[in-house]
Amino acid sequence: MKPKIVFSEKCLEYGSWHIESPKRVKIACKILKEKGYEFLEPEPAKEEDLLKVHEAAYIQRLKEGAIEDPDTPAYANIYEYARLSAGAAIHAAKVNGFSLMRPPGHHVGKSGAALGAYTKGFCYINNVAVAVKHLDKPTLILDIDGHHGNGTQEIFLGDPKVTFISLHRYPHYPGTGYHSEANCFNFPLEADCGEEVYLKTLKKALGKVDLGKIEVVAVSAGFDAYAGDLASLGLTDKSYGEIGRIISAINKPTFFVLEGGYVGENIGKAIDELLKNF
């Protein structure tokens, strides 16, 4: 049975002019419906779940819209949109599904922009972190977005229940993730390195983890590493199929949360390939 897609059309209501636009998710959604995936409607995350990840002062600023930076606008009602996206990640975690929602989350840390970055990179609430904290199980977070998941690293650095792995383009925004630290393993890659290098690196990364102690795999599923996208590593539909095969071989309950990827057609096809082995 195919993994279920967690999605709400409410996430299409804001930000039509931004590169992180409704269009990218709308097109991907259409493709996945045509492929026969079952869709589930999420509920907003509870504030108590958000406060396990983010400082109360940051959540208050988010409610007030006092969080704008050059990449991350203070849209009307953005707190509610972000809360719904976080709730979708929790739902995906419970059903081993894929949260096809926006806004994304992996660049926002405990109190806003994380680890030296001056923007939150289109992110408001760290969705995958909220879901992982909600489950409260030994978890491997695997970030396959083309950008370093600096917010996720900041949140979980030193957390004995979580291992974080990020494969990403470097040098590139946010300028972090050049070296590994404690439970956070970073693998910087050159632009357009291609499938062979990427898959070899992914296998090397997973070799750093005692998978026997992991109960859940959480995938920050960004698709801007797709050839020609914002953080291109030269990947293709086939590449995402191979990535999915490697992740599924871990043989643990797995869920996915959408991060970047800015061409909706590519996102839809890549998600389908990624999920084929689950």
C-alpha positions in Angstrom: 0.0 0.0 0.0 1.3 3.4 -0.9 2.2 5.9 1.9 -0.6 8.4 2.5 -0.2 12.1 1.6 -1.1 14.6 4.3 -2.3 17.8 2.7 -4.7 20.7 3.1 -5.7 23.2 0.4 -5.4 25.9 3.1 -1.6 25.9 2.5 -2.3 27.3 -1.0 -3.9 30.5 0.3 -0.9 32.7 0.8 2.3 33.9 -0.8 1.5 33.6 -4.6 4.3 36.0 -5.5 7.1 34.3 -3.5 9.5 31.7 -4.9 8.2 29.4 -2.1 4.8 29.6 -3.7 1.5 27.7 -3.7 2.2 26.7 -7.3 5.0 24.3 -6.4 2.7 22.3 -4.0 -0.4 22.5 -6.1 1.3 21.0 -9.1 2.9 18.2 -7.0 -0.5 17.5 -5.4 -2.1 17.1 -8.8 0.5 14.6 -10.0 0.3 12.5 -6.8 -3.5 12.4 -7.0 -3.2 11.2 -10.6 -0.8 8.5 -9.4 -3.5 7.2 -7.0 -2.2 8.3 -3.6 -4.7 8.6 -0.7 -4.8 12.0 0.8 -5.5 12.9 4.5 -6.5 16.2 6.0 -4.4 17.5 8.9 -5.2 19.4 12.0 -3.2 22.3 13.3 -0.4 21.5 15.8 -1.2 22.3 19.4 0.8 25.2 20.9 2.2 22.8 23.5 3.9 20.9 20.7 5.4 24.0 19.2 6.8 25.0 22.6 8.7 21.7 22.8 10.8 23.1 19.9 10.6 26.9 19.9 11.0 29.5 22.6 7.8 31.0 23.9 8.9 34.5 22.9 9.5 33.4 19.3 6.0 31.9 19.1 4.5 35.1 20.5 6.4 37.1 17.8 5.1 34.7 15.2 1.5 35.2 16.4 2.0 39.0 16.2 3.7 38.9 12.7 6.8 40.4 14.2 9.1 37.9 12.4 9.7 39.3 8.9 13.2 39.0 7.3 14.3 39.4 3.6 13.3 35.8 2.7 10.5 35.2 5.2 7.6 37.6 5.0 5.1 38.2 7.8 2.0 37.1 5.8 -1.4 37.7 7.3 -2.3 34.7 9.5 1.1 33.1 9.0 1.0 31.6 12.5 -2.1 29.6 11.6 -0.6 28.4 8.3 2.6 27.4 10.0 0.7 25.6 12.8 -1.2 23.6 10.2 2.0 22.7 8.4 3.5 21.5 11.7 0.3 19.5 12.5 0.5 17.8 9.1 4.1 16.7 10.0 2.7 15.2 13.2 0.0 13.4 11.3 2.5 12.1 8.7 4.6 10.8 11.6 1.7 8.9 13.0 0.8 7.2 9.7 4.2 6.8 8.2 3.1 9.2 5.4 4.3 12.3 3.5 3.4 15.8 4.6 2.9 17.8 1.4 2.5 21.2 3.1 4.0 24.6 3.2 5.5 26.6 4.8 8.7 24.4 5.1 10.6 24.4 8.4 14.2 23.1 8.6 16.0 26.6 8.6 14.2 27.9 11.6 15.7 27.3 15.0 14.6 27.7 18.6 14.1 31.5 18.3 14.2 32.3 14.6 17.1 32.3 12.2 19.5 29.6 13.2 23.3 28.9 13.3 24.6 32.2 12.0 22.1 32.6 9.1 20.5 36.1 8.9 17.2 34.8 7.5 14.9 31.9 8.3 15.0 30.7 4.7 11.2 30.6 4.0 10.6 28.8 7.4 8.4 29.7 10.4 8.0 26.6 12.5 10.4 23.6 12.3 7.8 21.0 11.2 10.0 17.9 11.3 11.3 18.9 14.8 7.8 19.3 16.1 6.9 15.9 14.8 10.0 14.2 16.2 9.5 15.8 19.6 5.8 14.8 19.5 6.7 11.1 18.9 9.5 11.2 21.5 11.3 8.1 20.2 14.9 7.5 19.2 14.9 9.0 15.8 17.2 9.5 12.8 16.4 12.7 11.0 17.7 12.5 7.4 17.7 15.9 5.6 18.0 15.5 1.9 17.1 19.1 1.0 19.8 20.8 -1.1 20.4 23.3 1.8 21.8 22.5 5.2 19.1 22.0 7.8 20.7 24.5 10.2 17.5 25.0 12.3 17.1 21.3 12.8 20.7 20.9 13.8 20.4 23.8 16.3 17.3 22.3 17.9 18.7 18.7 18.3 22.4 19.3 18.8 23.4 17.1 21.8 20.0 15.4 22.1 20.6 11.8 23.0 17.4 10.6 21.4 18.1 12.1 17.9 20.7 11.6 15.2 20.8 14.2 12.5 22.2 13.7 9.0 22.3 16.4 6.3 23.5 16.1 2.8 23.7 19.5 1.2 25.4 21.8 -1.3 28.3 23.8 0.1 29.2 26.6 -0.2 25.6 27.8 -0.4 22.9 29.3 1.8 22.8 29.2 4.9 26.6 28.9 4.9 26.6 26.2 7.6 27.0 22.4 7.7 30.7 22.2 6.7 31.6 19.9 9.6 30.0 17.4 11.9 29.4 18.0 15.6 28.3 15.5 18.3 25.1 13.8 17.1 24.8 16.0 13.9 26.6 14.5 10.8 27.0 16.9 7.9 28.1 16.0 4.4 28.8 19.1 2.2 28.7 18.4 -1.5 29.8 20.4 -4.6 27.2 21.9 -6.9 25.8 19.4 -9.4 27.9 16.6 -8.0 25.5 14.0 -9.5 23.8 10.9 -8.5 26.8 8.6 -8.1 28.5 10.9 -5.7 25.3 11.6 -3.8 24.3 8.0 -3.3 27.8 7.0 -2.3 27.8 9.8 0.3 24.3 8.8 1.6 25.5 5.3 2.2 28.6 6.6 4.0 26.4 8.9 6.1 24.1 6.0 7.2 27.2 4.0 8.1 27.9 6.5 10.9 24.7 5.6 12.7 23.9 2.7 14.9 20.6 1.9 13.2 19.8 -0.7 15.7 19.1 2.0 18.3 16.8 3.9 15.9 13.1 3.4 16.1 11.9 6.0 13.6 13.3 7.7 10.5 12.1 11.2 9.8 13.0 12.6 6.3 13.3 16.3 5.7 12.3 15.8 2.1 13.5 18.8 0.1 13.8 18.6 -3.7 15.9 21.6 -4.5 18.9 19.3 -5.1 17.1 18.3 -8.3 19.1 19.3 -11.4 18.6 23.0 -12.2 16.7 23.8 -8.9 17.8 26.3 -6.3 20.5 24.1 -4.7 21.1 21.7 -7.6 23.2 18.7 -6.9 22.4 17.2 -10.3 19.7 14.7 -9.1 16.9 13.3 -11.2 13.7 11.3 -10.8 15.8 8.2 -10.9 18.1 9.5 -8.1 15.1 10.0 -5.8 14.0 6.4 -6.5 17.5 5.2 -5.4 17.4 7.4 -2.3 14.1 5.9 -1.4 15.4 2.4 -1.9 18.3 3.1 0.5 16.1 4.7 3.1 13.5 1.8 3.0 16.3 -0.7 3.5 16.8 0.8 7.0 13.5 -1.1 7.7 12.2 1.3 10.3 8.9 3.3 10.4 9.5 6.3 8.2 7.8 9.6 7.5 8.5 12.5 5.2 8.1 16.3 5.6 8.3 18.6 2.6 11.0 21.2 2.7 12.4 23.0 -0.4 12.0 22.3 -4.1 10.7 25.0 -6.4 9.5 23.3 -9.5 6.2 21.6 -8.8 6.4 19.0 -11.6 9.8 17.9 -10.4 8.6 17.7 -6.8 5.6 15.5 -7.7 7.6 13.1 -9.8 10.4 12.9 -7.3 8.0 12.2 -4.4 6.4 9.4 -6.4 9.9 7.9 -7.0 11.0 8.4 -3.4 7.9 6.6 -2.0 7.9 3.6 -4.4 9.8 1.3 -2.0 7.6 2.0 1.0 
